[in-house]
Amino acid sequence: MIDTHCHLTFPDFRDSVAETLSEAARHGVTGCITISTTTSDCLDALTIAQRYPNVWCTAGVHPLYSDQGLHRWDNLLSVARSSRCVAWGELGLDNHYETPHRDVQDRVLAEQLAFIETAHASDRVNLPIVIHCREAFADLLPVLRRTRLDPTRFVFHCFTGTPDEARRVLDFGAMISFTGAVTYRNAADVQGAAKLTPVDRMMVETDAPFLSPDPHRGKRPCKPWMASVTARYLADLKGMGWEEFHARINDNTQRFFGIDASASGA
């Protein structure tokens, strides 16, 4: 399987990428998508993806980094044109923290979505989109609906909402991705959302270095190999045998990102 969302450019992994990938492979996690957070971080993510055949990257500005100076949209396009880049993002809205202020988040989100629409139309860079949505479903879904972007090409990563919010995302047409947060004893809402989500609309990730799954909760860093722990938990939660669930999430990863877990080069 693939860890569809981690941050190998973060200090936790910057000097140990090869070791991190080897450890993941020993647990059956044969590749990773390292997710961009800024228009400079995306260049570092591409460098890692070009160095390791079982790593891919994305290009986008995270809402919590939306206030960090000038955004070089040309950098995003440069990364997105590479065959090693498999998605835009992560991008979206975050109402959990007071800063960056929503005015800033809203402006950068609007600029970024307009940029992506233009890239799809004029540069033929047509990639799926990784969405960050924390306590912002009511705000973000109407924004996405107003774009010309295909709803089925969005994935709401690190889903920590309620079953009702999951239904709204599914009705919109997007995929939903779960982290180790779904394994926590106090995560009944997230577990209910996972039960509700059809397996063909589901992905699995770590969001490493954050959110280590039980029984490793609180351990930093969470590592890509731990995607296998969350995947097995989800298989049990869905009442599915491991082999069937494993095959289905790999199919989803290939369909959405164009990545074949069995041919990742790990």
Order of alpha helices (4+ residues) and beta strands (2+ residues): beta-alpha-beta-alpha-beta-alpha-beta-alpha-beta-alpha-beta-alpha-beta-alpha-beta-alpha-alpha
